[in-house]
Amino acid sequence: MRTDLRRQILWIAAFGTAYAVATAFAQNSYYQLIMTVVPVWGVMGLAWNLLSGYSGFVSFGHAAFFGLGAYFVALAQIKWGLSPWLGIPGAGVIGALAGLLVGVPTFRLRGHYFALAMLAYPLALLYVFEWLGYQELTLPMERTNPIAYMQFEDHRIYAWLALALMVGAMVLTSLVERSRFGMSLVAIKQDEAAAEAAGIRTLTWKLRAITLSGAMAGIAGGFYAVVLLVVTPPAVFGMLVSAQALIVTMFGGVGTLWGPVIGSVVLVPLSEFLHARLGNIIPGIQGVVYGIAIVVVTLLAPEGIFWKSKDVLRRRATLGMPKPADAAKSAVVTELPVRRNEHAAVMLEAHNVSKAFGGLKAVQDVSIQVFKGEILGIIGPNGAGKTTFFNLLNGFISPDQGRVVLEGQDIAGKKPYEICDAGVGRTFQVVRPFRRMTVLENVIVGAYVHTPSDRAARETAEDALARVGLNDVAQTLAGSLSNKQLRLLEIARALAGKPKVLLLDETLAGLGSSEVEEVITLVRKLAAQGMTIVIIEHTMQAMVRLVDRFIVLNGGAVLAQGQPADVTRDPAVIDAYLGKRWRVANA
Amino acid sequence: MNGPQLVENFLQALTAGLLTGAIYGLMCVGLSVIFGVMRVINFAQGDFMMLGMYVAYYAFGLLVANTVFGPTTAPYIAAVLAGPIIFIAGILVHKFLVSRVTGMRGSALESEGHYAQLILTLGIALILQNGGLFVFGSAPVSIATPLSSNAWAVGPLYRDVIEVFVNQGQTVAAVIAVIAVAGFVLLMNRSRLGKSLRAAADNPEAAIYMGIDVERAHRLAFGFGVAMTAIGGGLLASGGPFQPYVGLEYVIVMYAGVVLGGLGSVSGAFFGGLTIGLVQQLSTLFLPNQLQNTAIFVGFLIIILLRPQGLFGRAMRRT
């Protein structure tokens, strides 16, 4: 990871040098302006990308931060004589504050709602600034000491300053991308619930992202004011500002450092060129051509130029390479489950837990005890409330009443990441890997909760992968794994959080019979190492050989509990769940 | 300001709000069909509205020049004509552009498809706006109708002071908008077509298994959606001057109305639009004119943050 970062920084340095040299040759003030505006929109795209590209929370409102930054720099110089050298960092602070203020209420929303709510902020501000009488602010010329006020005769200096800002933003993005900050955001983007269950403090990371992103956008806006010297509400708060940030990033590639850079280097000069060459001849033609360019790229490379070219290169590179072999050999289960001490300490306890959705009583008054080191099976027909019960245990939903106690500590109503931190790991009925991350990265995300350093997280993750036998596919993308491997991946991700209790939700579903045996062996090995396990399952046959004790749920309530042999002979259980065929077959 | 004067101002703003709100409602219904059925944020919706305005403008010119209709009825006939014309435009845009990144093909792209939809509709919006600029010119135009400068006086309602003026042009436009919405709601609820649209909205995959052509349902939803909004635009065209960039102002108004009414609810969207019209007009009573739109956006933010399911929508359990 370190060497990877060093290489990335070298690329950034090479790009920065090339751009700086190219700028030196720009003699005409028109080209100098373009060379200045490209990095400004690059920074804006990087700001947008940091929040929306990595976390997936699409913002249509970055103009709010940009505009506040621009107005801060302009007003500070006009009213207090503050130099932009101080004003621009101030614009960053304003942008960060605005980001935080916007984030706190708006992150209650998701998906389209978040995007639309973000749209409203800059537009509301636009009219407020018009009403305040700031329809047009002009930055005063400083004749006595222009350099102290960021005013230069040689306009190339603006381009170099803008470039410095963009290089700074790029380095910042690289650092974020490779740390737990970036990894957490990407995990949130791919599956927010799974990230939270893996111990990621999703709201905290999202707020950090929008604060940093707001700061970058504020700085871009502040610098833009200095370059253009005139600030008007539509120019800095308008839809087109937010749209430009989106367009350059999506054009180049979302969720990658180079996306916004490619987008702004290609599109900004293109639109300026069209504007200058065609705008006078046929008004509007430049916008049409620009729009067509965007539409065509979207249709040909919907994921952006960066990802498209990367995919093409990768496909070429992997042609003819053998597929990674499935390393885990199937083991035959011969030994019977070891009977564990019934009087072990209680690890996890639910007291009279109930949850209703409207009129549907999904879980009613359920009380269970899970003993340290045992494998407890929860069975029941569809709709019995098994998964809802798990969701209550790991904090996805909080119970209407009742308590959930982990080693004497009440955890009911806590957030999933807090419960994960307290020691409850879980997997999902429908597997929820972070599909665009590698197997190892998936598990690293799960390891963050108990590891202070990123290096330790990686080691913990590698260890967890070894425990489930997936180390051979560590660098494979999770999206290309088989069902069994995905199930094992989820177990590894949960194990990486060093849980005290592991909740497995239908881990055996959809597996072939030899695969079932493999997973059973693994689960029993984990239990033998001292892990406490609660497993939901449909396949009774396998469960009888796996668990120490059963709890049968029906209609949201506990129907029976006890040893496998007793439970499977209980007439009530047979009627509710196993059916007559079971009775006939096992009579 | 004395009491009766206040009441008169209030009633005047209320009337204006209801009349513009009805047209906003119609526009919101159009957007709601697209958003509800396809789950796509269409940034170009405002620009289809703008196209509707220009279609109405030119149709009005043709109708009057050929003395098919007089200047009193022609604006409304022209506005309604914008519907089928923009419907065809919408179908074509969906078939050749939007469908490439939405629906089943969009979901194959996973989360990246979501981005592709946004940037595609932004690109279409840019093309329409700027294309409009060089086809229609940048000078504002409007449809002149005698009705819009005439008003019915209602009152005096209280002794001889409270008198409310109801603009005739706006009233006719609002009535047409309500009729169009009612017709569309009937179509959605009663017809086979409406049912297939709703099924495709509810669960596209299940709808496919039931033999519904979801691609076609989306295409029709897009066509109907832009057509309804275009009629709304055509009706607004006789109310004041407009230019090719007019769409931008209305995109957020439409989304505010749709979210207010609850995502996917067609009749909810109408009442959402109506509410936006009322908020806009009533806010003029105590806010400076420039802050009218700020009032809409702030109201929109408050509602989306407190009741994301919409004022008129039912709370849904998220899974």
Interface residues (C-beta under 8 A of the other chain):
Chain A: G56 V58 P105 T106 R108 L109 H112 Y113 A115 L116 A117 L119 A120 Y121 L123 A124 Y127 V128 E130 W131 K189 Q190 M239 A243 L246 I247 M250 F251 V254 I282 P283 G284 I285 Q286 G287 V288 Y290 G291 I292 A293 I294 V295 T298 L299 P302 E303 G304 W307 F357 G358 R435
Chain B: F35 R39 I41 F43 L97 R100 V101 L109 E110 S111 E112 G113 H114 Y115 A116 L118 I119 L120 L122 G123 I124 A125 L126 I127 L128 Q129 N130 G131 G132 L133 F134 S138 P244 L248 V251 I252 Y255 A256 V259 L263 P288 Q290 L291 Q292 N293 T294 F297 V298 F300 L301 I304 L305 P308 R317
